[in-house]
Amino acid sequence: MKLSSHLSLSCASLLWAFLFLLSCVRVRAQDNLVNPKFDQPTDEELSMKNYSPDPDAEAVVLYSWMDIYYDYNSKGLQVIKERKIRYKVLKEDGTKVANVEIPYLSIPGNRTMEEFVSGIKAVAYNLDGGKVTRTRMDGSLIHRERADKNMMVMKFAVPQVKVGTVLEVQYKMTSDFYDNIDTWYAQGAFPVRFAGYRLTIPDFFKFQVEYSGFYTLQGSQRKTSSNLRIPGLPSSVTMTEYMFVGSNIPAMKGDAYVWNVGDFRAKVTAELSSVQIPGELIKNYTTTWGEISKTLLAEKDFGGRLGQACPYKDEIAALPLSSMNVRKKMEAVCALLRRKLKWNGKYGFWGKSLKQVAEEGTGDNAELNFVLMSMLREAGLKAEPVVMRSRDRGRMPLTHPSEKFLNTFIVSVEENDSSLLFYDASAEMGAVNVMPARLYVDKGVIPLTMGIKEVDLTEYAVGKETDVVQASLSAEGLLTGNISSLYTGLAALAKREALKAAKDSSSYVSEMAKENGVAITAYSVKGKTDFSDRVSTVASFSRHCDGDGTHIYLNPFLFAPVNKSPFPAPMRNIPIEFPYKMTHLSSVMIRLPEGYTVEEVPAPVQVATGQRGILVLIQVVGEGSILRVNYRISINETQYVMEEYPSVKAIFDRIVDECQKLVVIKKVG
């Protein structure tokens, strides 16, 4: 590997980089000490007990650096990525930094275009009795796994990483894919003391380089030159050098209420738009979804699978489809697929032959979806793939469509000219239009021979729970009754998943009783394994209420919709993204003991966020010997910006507060 091109610009660029860092990074002796030297952890780094800007941090990134530049050798033009990172482990959970994964491109059978990782060095430094011990990772601990058709992952675990360890990891990746520069993230799950990124690009490449995220990086660029020694070109090539740095970058962690936290972390992207080598025509890399559609349909492992014969023709022919409408036909075919094939728990994009998948009886969602489309078409339905980037991978860029951002697809069926139905083979406990929440993206693309069709799947991400409670209260304060619940849409899927996740049915019922402060004497479920968008349950329960002989104090919010607020923190540094739109309705009727009446009830409640994105209605009414409670909680929008967090938090705090209030029942005889 020739490094002359990089070395020829290093001296000048390092001086510029040093001056740039001094102008952007304030170095303070205690809180922001930047140590760029590897193999030489400082006394302060080794003895650090906590990170003062974030005392709860499990670990801190002391120094992070990425240097990307171009080189030319006998294989042609290559992009070189040099990575260095230093951690300090502060708590036991921070030891996870010892588990390192490095993804890289590796296309089977293609030896002319590849990526390879070299120069891996990982060292754990520990203070033992005042002396520094170094534990170097042995190369035998490195192993490789195939992640998908085009990607491999190099994995290793660095030994002797514990609380107090300073861990350094560095490596170099050489890539023949000179048009591909991965997104660089300055921010992550741990706070970062210093992060820096240098990107040096020949001017015959036209890249769109931009940073985004809620934390602002310091950025700058300048012109320089390098001797790349490319045949036919001048010896001196003009370069553009970009630099981005940040210091004291706060941690940004994800939770159940953000689809992908990487969408909001500080990062730098570089997308190639064109190449114009002197003396040659310009080559445009900017593409459209229409062009991507044509490429996908021409791919053997994608478009080629769409034209393969259905492996279950006889089984499709045996289904009584002639009397069914489109939706019922789709449901019957999807149910047949679930009986024939088993999802292996993985998501994919490309597929093996349909015959091979059928013979193996299992596959990832893409492989099963290819089979499903052949079955649906055999049944006379118009089935097409909807390609996407699943929520957990982050949103697709709006400004530059690219095939590299796609990671899976689902199946669509045209119900009529204006309506589509959807299903994915990973929805083993779902139904038509009922799939795992990660698949309800705001941009899906249907590749068609004559163009594309874009769909917003978030419109289909809806769930509903309806509870009906009928109970009786005795003069001794014993409340007994039944609750009948109907779950539809994604609420039905969530219920099935919760039932499956439980150790067994008795432990599930026991946990449910504990959570709601009742004793459950009977519990039944319908639709637990059905291919449908609904599940229903019935539970018999009892609860003892406090009293003093003349009064009974009753909490009428049986099986409360929210027992604990999901937003306890006073502040939030990322938006709120609910998995789907949700409505929870409850109607409670409690018959009072003879000689008792309602003396005092909580005031009615009607609260909402601005535009009624979240709406809460609660009403408790005493009508003679009957106490009625009705409440409605509607999450009508899934996304809320950080400025809306206080109002969202206030609503959930209010729900929890209201669900703890008591009704006073008075003896009148």
C-alpha positions in Angstrom: 0.0 0.0 0.0 1.4 3.3 -1.1 1.1 6.2 1.4 3.1 8.8 -0.4 0.1 10.8 -1.4 -1.0 11.1 2.3 2.4 11.7 3.6 3.1 14.5 1.1 0.3 16.6 2.6 0.6 15.6 6.2 3.2 18.1 7.4 1.3 21.1 6.2 -2.1 19.8 7.0 -1.1 18.8 10.5 0.1 22.3 11.3 -3.2 23.7 9.9 -5.1 21.0 11.9 -3.3 21.9 15.1 -4.0 25.6 14.7 -7.6 24.8 13.9 -8.0 22.7 17.0 -6.5 25.4 19.1 -9.1 27.9 17.8 -12.0 25.5 18.3 -11.3 23.6 21.5 -10.8 25.3 24.8 -8.4 23.2 26.8 -8.9 23.3 30.5 -6.7 21.5 33.0 -9.6 19.5 34.6 -12.6 19.3 32.4 -11.4 19.4 28.9 -7.9 18.0 28.7 -7.3 16.8 25.1 -4.6 14.1 24.8 -4.1 13.2 21.1 -1.1 10.8 21.8 -1.9 7.1 21.8 0.1 4.6 23.8 0.5 7.4 26.4 -2.5 7.8 28.7 -2.1 10.6 31.1 -2.1 10.3 34.9 -5.3 12.3 34.9 -7.0 9.8 32.5 -5.8 6.8 34.4 -6.9 8.1 37.8 -10.2 9.6 36.7 -13.1 8.4 38.9 -16.0 10.3 37.2 -16.6 12.8 34.4 -17.7 16.1 36.0 -19.9 17.3 33.1 -21.9 14.0 33.4 -21.4 12.3 36.8 -23.7 9.5 36.0 -21.8 8.5 32.8 -20.9 4.8 32.6 -17.9 5.6 30.4 -16.5 8.6 28.6 -14.9 8.9 25.2 -11.7 10.8 26.0 -10.6 11.2 22.5 -12.1 10.2 19.1 -10.5 10.9 15.8 -11.3 9.9 12.2 -9.1 10.7 9.3 -10.3 9.9 5.7 -8.2 10.5 2.6 -7.5 9.1 -0.9 -4.7 7.1 -2.2 -3.8 5.6 -5.6 -1.9 2.3 -6.2 -1.9 -0.6 -8.6 -5.6 -1.4 -7.8 -6.6 2.2 -8.6 -8.1 4.9 -6.5 -8.9 4.0 -2.9 -10.3 5.7 0.2 -8.4 5.2 3.4 -10.1 5.5 6.8 -8.0 5.8 9.9 -9.8 5.5 13.2 -8.6 6.2 16.8 -10.7 6.2 19.9 -9.9 6.2 23.7 -12.4 5.4 26.4 -12.4 5.6 30.2 -14.6 3.1 31.9 -16.3 4.6 35.0 -19.0 2.1 35.9 -19.5 -1.6 35.5 -22.0 -1.1 32.6 -19.3 0.9 30.8 -17.2 -2.2 30.3 -19.3 -2.9 27.2 -16.9 -0.7 25.3 -14.5 -3.7 25.3 -16.8 -5.4 22.7 -15.8 -3.8 19.3 -17.5 -4.3 16.0 -16.2 -3.0 12.7 -18.5 -3.4 9.7 -17.0 -3.5 6.2 -18.1 -4.2 2.6 -17.4 -7.7 1.3 -19.3 -8.8 -1.8 -18.9 -12.6 -2.4 -17.1 -13.3 -5.6 -15.9 -9.8 -6.1 -12.2 -9.5 -5.4 -11.7 -6.4 -7.5 -13.9 -4.2 -5.2 -13.5 -4.8 -1.5 -12.7 -3.3 1.9 -10.2 -4.7 4.3 -9.2 -3.7 7.8 -5.6 -3.7 9.0 -3.4 -2.3 11.8 -5.9 -3.3 14.5 -4.4 -2.3 17.9 -6.4 -2.5 21.1 -4.8 -1.9 24.5 -6.3 -1.8 28.0 -4.5 0.3 30.6 -5.1 -0.3 34.3 -3.6 1.2 37.5 -2.6 -1.7 39.8 -0.9 -0.7 43.0 0.1 2.7 41.5 1.7 1.0 38.5 0.3 1.0 34.9 -0.3 -2.4 33.4 -0.9 -2.8 29.6 -2.9 -5.6 28.2 -2.7 -5.9 24.4 -5.4 -7.8 22.5 -4.1 -10.8 20.7 -5.0 -11.1 17.1 -6.4 -14.6 17.7 -9.4 -12.9 19.4 -10.6 -11.3 16.2 -13.3 -13.1 14.2 -15.5 -12.3 11.3 -19.2 -12.8 10.6 -21.3 -12.1 7.5 -24.0 -9.6 8.3 -25.8 -9.7 5.0 -25.2 -10.2 1.3 -22.7 -7.3 1.1 -21.5 -6.7 4.6 -19.1 -8.4 7.0 -18.5 -7.5 10.6 -15.2 -7.9 12.4 -15.6 -8.5 16.1 -13.3 -8.7 19.1 -13.4 -8.3 22.8 -10.5 -6.6 24.5 -9.4 -8.4 27.7 -8.9 -6.9 31.2 -11.4 -4.1 30.6 -13.0 -3.1 34.0 -14.0 -0.1 36.0 -11.0 2.3 35.9 -9.6 1.0 32.6 -8.4 3.3 29.8 -9.0 1.5 26.5 -7.5 2.5 23.2 -8.6 1.1 19.9 -7.2 2.0 16.5 -7.3 0.5 13.0 -7.2 1.4 9.3 -9.7 0.5 6.7 -8.8 0.5 3.0 -11.7 0.6 0.6 -11.9 0.2 -3.2 -15.4 1.8 -3.0 -13.9 5.3 -3.4 -17.4 6.8 -3.9 -18.6 5.6 -0.5 -17.8 7.6 2.7 -19.7 6.4 5.7 -21.5 8.8 8.1 -19.3 9.9 10.9 -20.9 10.3 14.3 -19.3 12.7 16.8 -22.0 11.9 19.4 -23.0 8.6 21.0 -24.4 6.9 24.1 -21.4 8.1 26.2 -20.3 11.7 26.7 -17.3 12.8 24.5 -14.5 14.9 25.8 -13.1 15.6 22.3 -14.0 14.3 18.8 -12.4 15.3 15.5 -12.9 14.4 11.9 -10.8 15.3 8.9 -11.9 14.5 5.3 -9.6 15.2 2.4 -11.2 14.9 -1.1 -9.6 15.4 -4.6 -11.4 18.2 -6.3 -12.4 16.1 -9.3 -14.9 14.5 -6.8 -17.9 16.6 -6.0 -19.2 15.6 -2.6 -22.1 17.1 -0.6 -20.5 17.4 2.8 -22.7 18.5 5.7 -23.1 18.1 9.4 -26.4 17.8 11.3 -27.7 17.0 14.7 -28.7 18.9 17.9 -25.1 19.5 19.0 -23.2 22.0 16.8 -19.8 21.0 15.6 -17.1 23.5 14.7 -16.4 23.1 11.0 -14.0 24.6 8.5 -12.5 23.8 5.1 -9.5 24.8 3.0 -7.7 24.1 -0.2 -4.5 22.0 -0.3 -2.7 19.8 -2.8 -1.4 16.2 -3.0 0.7 14.0 -5.3 -1.7 11.1 -6.0 0.3 10.0 -9.1 -2.8 9.1 -11.1 -1.8 8.2 -14.7 -2.8 10.9 -17.1 -3.3 13.5 -14.5 -1.0 16.3 -13.3 1.3 15.2 -10.5 -0.2 17.8 -8.1 -3.9 17.3 -7.5 -5.9 20.1 -5.8 -7.8 18.8 -2.7 -10.4 20.2 -0.3 -9.8 19.4 3.3 -12.8 19.5 5.7 -12.4 19.6 9.5 -15.0 19.1 12.1 -14.4 19.1 15.9 -16.4 19.2 19.1 -15.6 19.1 22.8 -17.6 18.3 25.9 -20.3 16.7 23.7 -23.1 15.3 25.9 -24.3 11.7 25.7 -27.4 11.1 23.6 -29.1 7.9 24.5 -32.1 6.3 22.9 -35.2 4.9 24.6 -38.5 3.4 23.7 -39.8 6.8 22.6 -37.4 7.6 19.8 -37.2 5.5 16.6 -33.5 5.9 16.0 -31.4 8.2 18.2 -28.8 8.5 15.4 -31.2 10.7 13.5 -30.5 13.4 16.1 -26.9 12.9 17.0 -24.2 15.2 15.8 -22.8 13.7 12.6 -21.1 14.5 9.3 -22.3 13.0 6.0 -20.6 13.0 2.6 -22.5 11.9 -0.5 -20.8 11.8 -3.9 -22.8 13.8 -6.5 -20.4 13.7 -9.5 -16.9 13.0 -10.8 -15.0 15.0 -13.5 -11.5 13.8 -14.1 -9.6 16.3 -16.3 -10.0 15.4 -20.0 -13.0 13.1 -19.4 -16.7 13.6 -19.4 -18.4 14.3 -16.1 -20.0 11.3 -14.5 -23.1 12.1 -12.4 -23.7 10.1 -9.3 -26.8 12.0 -8.2 -29.7 9.6 -8.7 -33.4 9.4 -8.3 -35.7 6.8 -6.8 -36.8 6.0 -10.4 -33.3 5.1 -11.3 -32.8 3.1 -8.2 -36.1 1.3 -9.0 -34.7 0.3 -12.4 -31.5 -0.9 -10.8 -33.3 -3.0 -8.2 -35.6 -4.6 -10.7 -32.5 -5.6 -12.8 -30.7 -7.2 -9.9 -30.8 -11.0 -9.9 -31.2 -11.3 -6.1 -34.1 -8.7 -6.1 -35.9 -8.2 -9.4 -34.9 -11.7 -10.5 -36.8 -13.2 -7.5 -40.0 -11.3 -8.4 -40.3 -13.4 -11.6 -39.7 -16.8 -10.1 -42.5 -19.4 -10.0 -44.6 -19.9 -6.8 -43.4 -23.0 -4.9 -46.9 -23.5 -3.5 -49.2 -23.5 -6.5 -51.2 -26.5 -5.5 -51.8 -25.1 -2.0 -53.0 -21.8 -3.5 -55.3 -23.6 -5.9 -56.8 -25.5 -2.9 -57.8 -22.2 -1.1 -61.5 -21.1 -1.5 -60.5 -17.8 -2.9 -63.3 -17.3 -5.5 -65.8 -16.0 -2.9 -63.4 -13.7 -1.1 -62.6 -10.0 -1.6 -59.0 -8.8 -1.9 -58.4 -8.4 1.8 -59.7 -11.8 2.6 -57.7 -13.4 -0.2 -54.5 -11.7 1.1 -55.3 -12.9 4.7 -55.8 -16.4 3.5 -52.5 -16.4 1.5 -50.5 -14.8 4.4 -51.9 -17.4 6.8 -50.8 -20.1 4.5 -47.3 -18.7 4.3 -47.1 -18.7 8.1 -48.0 -22.4 8.1 -45.4 -23.2 5.5 -42.4 -21.1 6.4 -40.8 -19.9 9.6 -39.1 -16.5 10.0 -35.5 -16.8 11.4 -35.7 -13.6 13.3 -33.6 -11.6 10.9 -34.3 -8.8 8.4 -32.8 -8.7 5.0 -33.1 -7.1 1.5 -31.9 -9.7 -1.0 -33.1 -13.2 -1.4 -32.2 -16.8 -2.3 -34.2 -18.7 -4.9 -37.8 -19.3 -3.9 -37.3 -23.0 -4.3 -34.4 -23.0 -1.9 -36.3 -21.0 0.7 -39.3 -23.4 0.5 -36.9 -26.4 0.8 -35.2 -25.0 3.9 -38.5 -23.9 5.5 -37.1 -20.8 6.9 -35.5 -17.5 6.0 -35.2 -13.8 6.8 -38.2 -11.5 6.2 -37.0 -10.6 2.7 -36.6 -14.2 1.6 -40.1 -15.1 3.0 -41.5 -11.9 1.4 -40.3 -12.9 -2.1 -42.1 -16.3 -1.6 -45.2 -14.4 -0.3 -45.4 -12.2 -3.4 -45.2 -15.2 -5.7 -48.1 -16.7 -3.7 -50.2 -13.5 -3.8 -49.7 -13.2 -7.5 -50.6 -16.8 -8.0 -53.8 -16.0 -6.2 -54.5 -13.2 -8.7 -53.5 -10.3 -6.5 -51.3 -7.4 -7.5 -48.4 -7.7 -5.1 -45.3 -5.4 -5.1 -42.4 -4.8 -2.7 -42.1 -1.6 -0.6 -38.4 -0.9 -0.1 -37.4 1.1 2.9 -34.9 1.8 5.6 -36.5 0.5 8.8 -36.9 2.9 11.7 -34.2 1.3 13.8 -31.7 2.0 11.1 -32.6 5.7 10.9 -34.4 7.8 8.4 -33.4 7.9 4.7 -31.9 11.2 3.7 -34.4 13.5 1.9 -31.8 15.3 -0.3 -29.9 12.3 -1.9 -31.7 9.0 -2.7 -29.3 6.1 -2.5 -29.7 2.3 -2.6 -27.2 2.0 0.2 -29.7 3.3 2.7 -32.2 0.5 2.0 -32.1 -2.5 4.4 -35.4 -4.3 4.0 -38.8 -4.3 2.3 -42.4 -5.4 3.0 -45.2 -6.6 0.7 -48.0 -4.4 -0.7 -51.2 -5.5 -2.3 -53.5 -3.2 -4.3 -56.9 -3.4 -2.8 -58.4 -0.8 -5.2 -57.2 2.2 -7.2 -56.6 4.3 -4.1 -56.0 1.8 -1.3 -53.1 -0.5 -0.4 -52.8 -3.4 2.1 -49.4 -4.4 3.7 -47.8 -7.4 5.3 -44.4 -8.5 6.3 -43.2 -12.1 7.1 -41.7 -10.9 10.4 -45.2 -10.2 11.7 -45.7 -13.7 13.0 -48.2 -12.4 15.6 -49.6 -9.7 13.4 -51.9 -9.5 10.4 -52.6 -7.5 7.3 -51.6 -3.9 8.1 -50.4 -5.1 11.5 -46.6 -5.4 11.6 -43.7 -4.6 13.9 -43.5 -0.8 14.5 -40.0 -0.6 13.0 -41.6 -1.1 9.6 -44.0 1.9 9.7 -41.6 4.3 8.1 -42.5 7.8 6.8 -41.0 7.0 3.4 -41.4 3.7 1.6 -40.8 3.2 -2.2 -42.6 0.8 -4.5 -40.3 0.1 -7.4 -42.3 -0.3 -10.6 -41.4 -1.0 -14.2 -42.9 2.3 -15.3 -41.7 4.4 -12.3 -42.2 4.4 -8.5 -44.9 5.0 -5.9 -44.0 6.5 -2.5 -46.0 5.6 0.6 -46.2 7.0 4.1 -46.6 3.9 6.3 -47.0 5.9 9.5 -50.6 6.5 8.5 -51.3 2.8 9.0 -49.6 2.6 12.4 -52.7 2.6 14.7 -53.7 0.7 17.8 -56.7 0.8 20.0 -57.7 -0.7 23.4 -61.3 -0.7 24.7 -62.0 -1.8 28.2 -65.4 -2.4 29.7 -65.5 -3.0 33.5 -68.6 -4.2 35.4 -68.2 -4.5 39.2 -70.1 -4.5 42.5 -69.0 -3.1 45.8 -70.0 -4.7 49.1 -70.7 -2.9 52.4 -67.5 -4.5 53.7 -65.5 -2.7 50.9 -65.0 -5.8 48.7 -65.0 -4.9 45.0 -65.6 -7.7 42.6 -66.2 -7.8 38.9 -65.0 -8.5 35.3 -63.0 -6.5 32.8 -63.5 -7.3 29.1 -60.8 -5.8 26.8 -60.6 -5.6 23.0 -57.2 -4.8 21.4 -57.1 -4.0 17.7 -54.3 -3.1 15.3 -50.9 -2.6 16.7 -52.3 -2.9 20.2 -53.3 -6.5 19.4 -49.8 -7.2 18.2 -48.4 -5.6 21.4 -50.7 -7.8 23.5 -49.6 -11.0 21.8 -46.0 -10.1 22.2 -46.5 -9.4 25.9 -48.2 -12.8 26.4 -45.4 -14.5 24.4 -42.7 -12.8 26.4 -44.1 -13.9 29.8 -42.6 -17.0 31.4 -46.1 -18.6 31.4 -49.7 -17.6 31.6 -49.8 -17.7 35.4 -46.8 -15.4 35.8 -48.4 -13.0 33.3 -51.6 -12.9 35.2 -49.7 -12.5 38.5 -47.7 -9.6 37.2 -50.9 -8.0 35.8 -52.6 -8.4 39.2 -49.6 -6.9 41.0 -49.4 -3.9 38.7 -53.1 -3.0 39.1 -53.4 -3.8 42.8 -56.1 -6.5 42.4 -56.5 -10.2 42.8 -57.3 -12.0 39.5 -59.4 -15.1 39.9 -59.8 -16.0 36.2 -58.3 -14.9 32.9 -59.0 -15.9 29.3 -57.7 -14.8 25.9 -59.2 -15.1 22.5 -57.2 -14.5 19.3 -53.8 -15.1 20.9 -52.6 -17.0 17.8 -55.1 -16.0 15.2 -54.2 -14.3 12.0 -56.3 -11.3 12.7 -56.0 -7.7 13.9 -57.7 -8.2 17.2 -57.3 -9.9 20.6 -59.8 -10.0 23.3 -59.4 -10.9 27.0 -61.7 -11.3 30.0 -60.5 -11.2 33.6 -62.4 -11.7 36.9 -60.9 -9.6 39.8 -61.4 -8.5 43.3 -60.0 -5.7 45.4 -60.4 -4.6 49.1 -61.2 -0.9 49.6 -60.4 1.1 52.8 -63.3 2.2 55.0 -64.3 3.4 58.5 -67.7 2.0 58.9 -69.6 4.9 57.4 -67.4 5.6 54.4 -65.7 3.5 51.8 -62.8 5.0 49.9 -62.7 3.6 46.4 -60.2 4.1 43.5 -62.4 3.7 40.5 -59.6 3.6 38.0 -59.4 -0.1 37.8 -56.6 -1.3 35.4 -55.4 2.2 35.0 -54.1 3.2 31.6 -50.9 4.7 33.0 -49.5 3.7 36.4 -46.2 5.3 35.9 -45.2 8.2 33.6 -42.8 7.2 30.8 -41.3 10.7 31.0 -39.9 11.2 34.5 -37.0 13.4 33.5 -37.4 17.2 33.9 -35.7 17.8 30.6 -35.2 15.8 27.3 -32.5 16.4 24.7 -34.3 14.4 21.9 -37.8 14.5 20.4 -40.5 12.2 21.4 -41.5 9.5 18.8 -44.3 7.2 19.9 -44.3 3.8 18.0 -47.9 4.3 16.7 -51.0 6.3 17.2 -53.0 4.9 20.1 -56.5 5.3 21.6 -57.4 3.8 25.0 -61.1 3.9 25.9 -62.5 2.7 29.2 -66.0 2.5 30.6 -66.4 1.5 34.2 -69.7 0.8 36.0 -69.7 -0.1 39.7 -72.9 -1.0 41.5 -72.8 0.4 45.1 -74.0 -1.6 48.2 -77.5 -0.9 49.4 -77.8 2.1 51.6 -74.7 3.8 50.2 -74.3 6.7 47.8 -71.6 8.7 46.2 -70.5 11.6 48.4 -67.5 13.0 46.6 -65.9 12.4 43.1 -62.8 13.9 41.4 -63.5 16.8 39.1 -63.8 16.1 35.3 -60.6 16.4 33.3 -60.0 17.6 29.8 -56.4 18.3 28.8 -54.6 18.3 25.5 -51.3 19.3 23.9 -51.3 22.2 21.4 -53.2 20.9 18.2 -54.7 18.1 20.3 -51.9 15.7 19.4 -52.5 14.1 22.8 -56.0 14.3 24.3 -57.2 13.1 27.7 -60.8 13.1 28.9 -61.8 11.7 32.3 -65.2 11.8 33.9 -66.4 10.2 37.2 -70.2 10.4 37.9 -72.4 9.1 40.7 -75.9 8.2 39.6 -77.8 6.9 42.6 -76.5 3.4 43.3 -74.3 3.4 40.3 -70.8 4.9 39.9 -69.7 5.5 36.3 -66.2 6.2 35.1 -65.3 7.0 31.5 -61.9 8.0 30.2 -60.3 8.4 26.8 -56.6 8.8 26.1 -55.8 9.5 22.5 -52.3 9.8 21.0 -53.2 11.3 17.7 -49.7 12.2 16.5 -46.6 10.2 16.9 -43.9 12.9 16.9 -43.2 15.8 19.2 -40.3 18.2 19.2 -38.3 18.9 22.3 -40.1 22.2 22.9 -43.3 20.2 23.4 -41.7 17.9 26.0 -43.0 19.9 29.0 -46.6 19.7 27.8 -46.3 16.0 27.0 -44.7 15.3 30.3 -47.4 17.3 32.1 -50.2 15.3 30.5 -48.8 12.0 31.6 -48.0 13.3 35.1 -51.7 14.4 35.2 -52.9 11.0 34.1 -50.9 9.3 36.8 -52.2 11.7 39.4 -55.8 11.4 38.4 -55.6 7.6 38.4 -54.6 7.7 42.1 -57.6 9.8 43.2 -60.4 8.3 45.3 -64.2 8.4 45.3 -65.8 8.7 48.7 -68.8 6.4 49.2 -71.1 7.4 52.1 -73.5 5.2 54.1 -76.9 7.0 54.2 -79.0 4.5 56.2 
